[in-house]
Amino acid sequence: MIDLRGSVELESVKRNTLSKQVVDSIVQLLISGQLKPGDKLPSEMKLIDMLGVSRTVLREALSSLEALEVITRKTHEGTHFNNKIGSNPFSLMLALSIGNLPALIEARMAIELGLVSMAAEKITSVQLKRLKETIEEIAGSVDNNYGELDKEFHRIIAMSANNTILEGMIDPLIITHDKMDSQIRERERDITVQFHTDIYNALIKRDPHEAFTHMYRHLSYVRNKLLQQYE
């Protein structure tokens, strides 16, 4: 570990979206080379002083970075950059873009369209069975409260691609799903069920082109809906 006393420099945060700016500033410690994967971050009190933000804002930013697996926080051990972060730059880029909804949507589409194409060739009967169950559970959900089931549907497809190189993108992919899901003001259960059913049927037929097409229609519909709200 390196001695952090006086060894790192951060700019004070003065504009809006403070939590996002704190995330940017902390990630810049890695990008600039001031700290390396595995290094310990300054204490919360030191970061609060350096950044000029409240404890609440700092902890919100640290929670975002932890969810992205950029950092690890342990009681009595402090906060460290993850050792593997250097081999998963996608998490860093996602951290820097966490407030940019259009960019997040595009990133999710680019990744998930490739994954569903591979899933059409590799998905197992057990995974197909679970996909069908999620569709049935969404159809029977009460008060359109099916966000976790929706996420599970997409997670199963991502995992079924069974590609070790792409595994590092799956958790960030789920985070983009959560971010998009949090922006949805009104759910449309019947439409979701239809999109998921179309994707499921394409996977049953082992048809990568059809699976890609239906996933694109699904994600494009969600994208347009969210961007209308965003604008």
TAHUPE-V847756 format. One record per residue. N is the residue number from 0. OMEGA is omega in degrees with one decimal (999 if undefined). Layout:
N;OMEGA + N;OMEGA
This chain:
0;178.7 + 1;177.3 + 2;-173.4 + 3;-177.1 + 4;179.7 + 5;-173.3 + 6;-179.8 + 7;-179.3 + 8;178.4 + 9;177.0 + 10;177.0 + 11;-179.4 + 12;-173.5 + 13;-174.8 + 14;178.4 + 15;-178.4 + 16;-174.6 + 17;-177.6 + 18;179.2 + 19;179.8 + 20;176.7 + 21;176.2 + 22;-179.8 + 23;-176.6 + 24;-179.4 + 25;177.8 + 26;179.3 + 27;175.6 + 28;176.9 + 29;-175.6 + 30;-179.1 + 31;-179.6 + 32;178.0 + 33;174.4 + 34;-177.2 + 35;173.4 + 36;-178.6 + 37;-179.0 + 38;178.6 + 39;176.7 + 40;172.6 + 41;179.7 + 42;178.4 + 43;-177.8 + 44;179.6 + 45;178.4 + 46;178.1 + 47;-179.7 + 48;-177.5 + 49;-175.2 + 50;-179.7 + 51;179.6 + 52;178.8 + 53;176.4 + 54;-179.5 + 55;179.6 + 56;-179.9 + 57;-177.1 + 58;174.9 + 59;179.0 + 60;179.5 + 61;177.2 + 62;177.5 + 63;-179.5 + 64;178.1 + 65;178.2 + 66;178.5 + 67;-179.9 + 68;174.1 + 69;179.4 + 70;172.2 + 71;178.3 + 72;178.8 + 73;177.6 + 74;178.6 + 75;-179.9 + 76;179.1 + 77;-176.9 + 78;-178.6 + 79;166.2 + 80;-179.6 + 81;-179.1 + 82;-174.3 + 83;-174.6 + 84;179.7 + 85;179.8 + 86;179.1 + 87;-177.3 + 88;-179.8 + 89;178.7 + 90;178.3 + 91;-179.5 + 92;177.8 + 93;178.2 + 94;-178.8 + 95;-176.5 + 96;-170.7 + 97;179.0 + 98;-177.3 + 99;-174.0 + 100;178.6 + 101;179.9 + 102;178.7 + 103;179.9 + 104;-179.8 + 105;179.0 + 106;178.8 + 107;-179.3 + 108;-178.0 + 109;-177.6 + 110;-172.1 + 111;177.2 + 112;175.6 + 113;-178.1 + 114;-178.2 + 115;177.0 + 116;177.6 + 117;-179.9 + 118;179.8 + 119;-179.8 + 120;-169.4 + 121;-173.1 + 122;-176.9 + 123;178.4 + 124;178.4 + 125;179.4 + 126;176.5 + 127;178.7 + 128;179.7 + 129;176.2 + 130;-179.7 + 131;179.6 + 132;179.4 + 133;178.3 + 134;180.0 + 135;-179.8 + 136;176.4 + 137;-179.5 + 138;-178.4 + 139;-176.7 + 140;-179.2 + 141;177.3 + 142;178.6 + 143;-179.2 + 144;-174.5 + 145;-177.4 + 146;-178.9 + 147;177.8 + 148;177.1 + 149;179.3 + 150;-180.0 + 151;177.5 + 152;-177.9 + 153;178.3 + 154;179.2 + 155;179.3 + 156;-180.0 + 157;-179.2 + 158;-175.8 + 159;175.2 + 160;171.4 + 161;-179.2 + 162;-174.2 + 163;-179.7 + 164;-176.7 + 165;-176.7 + 166;-179.2 + 167;179.8 + 168;-172.6 + 169;179.1 + 170;174.5 + 171;177.2 + 172;179.4 + 173;178.2 + 174;176.8 + 175;176.7 + 176;-179.4 + 177;-179.4 + 178;178.5 + 179;-178.0 + 180;-178.3 + 181;-178.5 + 182;-177.9 + 183;-177.4 + 184;-177.8 + 185;179.7 + 186;179.5 + 187;-172.0 + 188;-176.4 + 189;178.8 + 190;177.5 + 191;179.9 + 192;-179.4 + 193;178.1 + 194;-178.6 + 195;179.2 + 196;178.4 + 197;178.7 + 198;179.8 + 199;-179.2 + 200;177.3 + 201;178.2 + 202;176.1 + 203;-179.4 + 204;-179.1 + 205;-176.8 + 206;-177.4 + 207;-178.1 + 208;-179.6 + 209;178.2 + 210;177.6 + 211;-176.1 + 212;-177.6 + 213;176.3 + 214;177.7 + 215;179.6 + 216;179.7 + 217;-176.6 + 218;178.1 + 219;177.6 + 220;179.6 + 221;179.3 + 222;-178.0 + 223;179.6 + 224;-178.5 + 225;-178.6 + 226;174.3 + 227;176.9 + 228;-175.9 + 229;-177.5 + 230;999
